[in-house]
């Protein structure tokens, strides 16, 4: 049975504290390992890590970031109604078809259809979200809109 008072650190894990400034015979006398004079030889905390010799530091030269980042924001792959003209009439347009036509890249983000552009053929559009103007343009040509699945935060 191992007891707490029997435990000891591994050999070489513990070191004696270096005592500087205790005479020339100690090997760490005179300048105490700090070289000769200068800012880094003085007592005190020294210079901060982003000090650039008096030049305005990079940290202060950059504009400050304002506002905040909404961690619950849902980012969509956006497709405009005008881009749907790449598909023949009466076809079903969903994520897979849009990736195949290279209109969007394959990703896990939900799909949203917006109303920019014109449509001249009836299509069945499957997307997570559809704007009111896009829905109106798709249905005006005799097409249908199917909102599929719940949108998930990315």
Secondary structure as GFF3:
##gff-version 3
##sequence-region A 1 154
A	DSSP	three_ten_helix	4	6	.	.	.	ID=ss1
A	DSSP	three_ten_helix	24	26	.	.	.	ID=ss2
A	DSSP	three_ten_helix	39	41	.	.	.	ID=ss3
A	DSSP	alpha_helix	58	61	.	.	.	ID=ss4
A	DSSP	beta_strand	76	80	.	.	.	ID=ss5
A	DSSP	three_ten_helix	81	86	.	.	.	ID=ss6
A	DSSP	beta_strand	92	93	.	.	.	ID=ss7
A	DSSP	alpha_helix	95	100	.	.	.	ID=ss8
A	DSSP	beta_strand	110	114	.	.	.	ID=ss9
A	DSSP	beta_strand	124	127	.	.	.	ID=ss10
A	DSSP	beta_strand	129	130	.	.	.	ID=ss11
A	DSSP	alpha_helix	132	140	.	.	.	ID=ss12
A	DSSP	beta_strand	144	147	.	.	.	ID=ss13
###
